[in-house]
């Protein structure tokens, strides 16, 4: 799956004074520095959240919303090897299980980009945070 999103830039600092303007009343954004961007892909819904650090506080999964003009955004391209609803095999305790992808999360931070998946097996158990590298290992036909 390929796509592009337009989030607030990584390491961008949002000042408290920028958020108190009445035009941004009700925004979910917090003052501080963006340390992680997460793009969530679920059936029928996609959204962006941020992890923001402000002095001694860390805010996680803050949903994107209207931001002041001084806050810079940047287009980010992404590519995943797997798609929603795609059948894959996963391995639990050494046993391969047929499963299906039910969610995709793409993370950007100072260490780079990482893709993880939510995968539901035939017992209707969903495993979240399955890294793309593991899915490729268990499904070698999708190796780059």
Buried (B, 14 or more C-beta within 10 A) or exposed (E): BEEEBEBBEBEBBBEEEBBEEEEBEEBEBBBBBBBBBBBBBEEEEEEBBBBBBBEEEEBEEBEBEEBBEEBEEEEBEBEBBBEBEBEBBBEEEEEEBEBBBBBBBBBBBEEEEBBBBBBBBEEEEBBEEBEBEBBBEBBEEBEE
